Amino acid sequence: MDVHRVIVRAGIGKLRAIPVWRKVMQLGGRVGSWKIRLDRELNVESLTIDLLDPPGAGSTNFVRD
């Protein structure tokens, strides 16, 4: 099984998870695990998604799309 990890980071209150999930669905991605984290010290939110056997060679289709 091939697993690719996608990590999206943004300032607190600026992370937009819905467009990320929408893109995962559009590409037919299978999600193994995911988590949302908040780092108050660095003022950063992050969304981590593990894609199982992603379509194509990698997750580059997600970049700035």
C-alpha positions in Angstrom: 0.0 0.0 0.0 1.3 3.4 -1.0 0.6 6.2 1.5 1.1 9.9 0.7 0.8 12.5 3.5 -0.7 15.9 2.7 -0.2 18.7 5.3 -2.0 22.0 5.0 -0.9 24.8 7.4 -2.4 28.3 8.0 -2.6 30.9 10.6 -5.1 30.4 13.4 -8.6 31.0 12.0 -7.4 30.9 8.4 -7.3 27.2 7.7 -10.0 26.2 5.1 -10.5 22.5 5.4 -13.6 22.2 3.2 -11.8 23.0 -0.1 -9.1 20.5 0.8 -11.6 17.7 1.4 -13.5 18.7 -1.8 -10.3 18.2 -3.8 -9.6 14.9 -2.1 -13.1 13.8 -3.2 -12.7 15.2 -6.8 -9.5 13.2 -7.2 -11.1 10.0 -5.8 -8.7 9.8 -2.9 -9.0 7.2 -0.2 -8.2 8.5 3.2 -6.5 6.3 5.8 -6.3 8.8 8.6 -6.5 12.5 9.3 -6.0 15.0 12.1 -6.4 18.7 12.8 -3.9 20.3 15.1 -3.6 23.7 16.7 -0.3 25.1 17.9 -1.0 28.2 20.0 2.7 28.8 20.6 3.3 29.2 16.8 -0.2 30.5 16.0 -0.7 27.8 13.4 -3.5 25.3 12.5 -2.7 22.3 10.4 -4.7 19.6 8.6 -2.9 16.3 7.9 -4.4 13.7 5.6 -2.9 10.3 4.8 -4.0 9.3 1.3 -4.0 5.5 0.5 -2.9 4.5 -3.0 -3.4 8.1 -4.4 -4.3 8.4 -8.1 -1.4 9.7 -10.2 2.3 9.8 -9.1 1.7 11.9 -6.0 -0.1 14.7 -4.3 1.2 17.5 -6.4 -2.3 18.0 -7.9 -3.3 19.6 -4.6 -0.7 22.4 -4.7 -2.4 25.8 -5.0 -5.4 24.4 -6.7 
